[in-house]
Amino acid sequence: MSEVIAIEGGHKLNGTVRIGGAKNATVALIPALVLSDGPVEIFGAPNISDVSALAQLLRELNCVVEISGDHIKVDPTNMINIPLESDAVVKLRASYYFMGALLGKYKKVKIKMPGGCYLGPRPIDLHLKGFEALGANISYDEKEGSYLLEAEELVGTSIYLDFASVGATINILLAAVKAKGKTVIENAAKEPEIIDVANLLTKMGAKIRGVGTDTITIDGVENLHGTFHEIIPDRIEAGTFLIIAAAMGEKVVVQNIIPQHLEALISKLKEMGVKMDIVGDSIVVYGGNDLKGVSVKTQIYPGFATDLQQPLTALLTQAQGESTVKETIYVERFKHCEQLNKMGAHIELGTACSLVFGRTPLHGARVEATDLRCGAALIVAGLMAQGVTEISNVYHIDRGYDNIDRKLITLGANISRYEIDD
C-alpha cells in the first residue's frame, strides 16, 4: 500500500496562507545542534519527514530530542559518537551535515553515503576537499558504502570552493567553528539558509563574519553553549505558494515571507503578467491575469532558485507563447516534464533545458512525484487541470512541504489523500 494525493482541479483559491520555517535551513540547523555542550532550542521548524529522520539520527547518537509542534529541543550532553549507518542516513541527503558537525566536535565520524532525491550527479567532493584542508584524513569503504573521517586536530586554513556550493559551505563551517586558528572560505555560497546556520552558531559562541558574502572567516573556539533560535521562513515554500496563487488564485495572501529572498521569482512572475502587492512580510497575489511566456535560467543565490524551476514550469504551460527553462545547478532536473506532458502539457527537452509551448489545456491523470520539487510542480498542475489528478510517491512531497494539503484546502482546493495497492 502507498499514499496518493488526489486533486480535483479547477477550483479557484482565496484566503491567507502562512509559510513555515525553511526546510533547507532546518536540515542543516539540526545537525549543527550537536556542536553545543548544552541544550539548544529552535523554533519555527516545519512539520516535514526530513525533520523526523534527523531527529532519529540524533537519538541514535544518544541525544535527548523533544519535538512539540514547531519547537525542537535537543540536549547533546550525553551524546555518543557512534557510526551513522541506518536507513535514515541513506534516504536523507542532508544527513551529510553530520560529517562536518561530528568531525568538528569529535575529530572523527563514520557515516554511510547520504541519499536524497536523485537530481543528477551531486558529488560531495567539495565537502571532502574542505575537510582535508582542515586536517582530516578520509577513507571510503566501498563494501560498506561508508566514509571514515579522522583528524588528530583540525587547523584553520584558507579553502577555495570551485563552485559556490551551499552544502559544502555549511559543512565546512560546521567543521571549522571548533578548529584551531582562522579558517577562510572563499567563493562561499550566499544563500539565506547559510546565514541562518551561522546566526545559530554565533548565538552558541562561534566567531564568524562575512556570511552572506563570498568570503567567510571563522575564528575557532573551544566551546559552544546552548541557546534559542528562530528559523527563517521557507523561501521555496513561499515561492511555491506564490506560483500556486498565480495559477489559481483570485486573491491569495501569502504571509511570513522575506520578500528580498524571492526577488528573482517575484521579478519573473511580474514579467509573466502576474499582479501582486508586497505588504511588509506578506505578498498579495491577484488572479485573472493573461500570462505570457518567459525565459528562466537557474543560478546560485540571489539568482533564480533551482528548487523553483519545476513548480514554475507547470505555470508556464498556461502562459501564451514559448518559454525556455535553463538549468545550471542540477542539469538533470527535468523529470517533471514527462509527468506534465502526461497531463496535456507540450514540453520538449534539450541539454539541461526545456522548451514549454503554451497555452495547453491540462487534464487530470495518474502521475508520479519523482522528487520533492517535481511533486510541487504536479500539485500546481493538478490544481489547474480539468478532472482529477492522482499523484503517487507523495513521500517526496512530505519531505519538504509542511501540511501542504491542509493549507491548500484552507484556500479552497479540493484535495484528499488515500492509500492504494502498489
Disulfide bonds with the S-S distance in Angstrom:
none
